[in-house]
């Protein structure tokens, strides 16, 4: 655990960033920098607004980022455009935010007089459509140019190269994390488990794109944040990339839908639609490096995580209907 740091979190109002802020506030000063495109802050019941500083801004504005980051010694760069549907609609915005925004954050880090750590978020998408026990040393695979899904992967590969280049050329203490299918309470925007839980509770069909045999490892958000904190706490993490995932929480998309229906005690049905974009058939990570160097091991089994998510979604829907 880090203590006594001045932490600057881009995208800090988002799903992962807001939980990270909540966890760090006990022992650190935290500034959240966000344009509120996706806002999970209202779902963090233990967040005292007086305990953190909020700055509304956009990572594509280098002057805003540099001014807001001044005086901090830790940066966690969560801000990004993500989600298959959003990326498909806004591929240019995706590249602009994820590449230029990352460049601006790294330039801001370079301007700091005392920087302890910069953590950048990449993605499991860089492993392409077929990835079995993928390690950090495996080659990044980006699909055909012009296919919207791979726009996101390409932008994140560029971010990784930028981050590690700033470390190599300027000595910025950078760590890159690759999240795998993070889910849990307070998720906003897109996400299969979030969407399935909402549909199951409402008694609506759960729509699976493709034939449902796609295989994924699912990572509960608390485990993801544990991985971020482990990376922030270890000097060994500098200059390295890490898969952050629950490599044992594995299921097909169809079985995931059926599990959520069962846990939610729902009468919903699973229906199948043709995939509208490039499909990822298998994405399973190796987390050996994160375990060996960071001491990170995911703790939340898939069924437990789904149960917590369903309970949270049920409570949210009851509030919306009240």
Secondary structure, 3 states (H helix, E strand, C coil): CCCCCEEEEECCCCHHHHHHHHHHCCCCEEEEEECCCCCCHHHCCCCCHHHCEEEECCCCCHHHHHHHHCCCCEEEECCCCCCHHHHHHCHHHHHHHHHHHHHHHHHHHHHCCCCCEEEEECCHHHHCCEEEEECCCCCCCCCCCCCHHHHHHHHHHHHHHHHHHHHHHHCCCEEEEEECCEECCCCCCCCHHHHHHHHHHCCCCEEEECCCCCEEECEEHHHHHHHHHHHHHCHHHCCEEEEECCCCCEEEHHHHHHHHHHHCCCCCCEEEECCCCCCCCEEEECCHHHHHHHCCCCCCCHHHHHHHHHHHHHHHHHHHHC
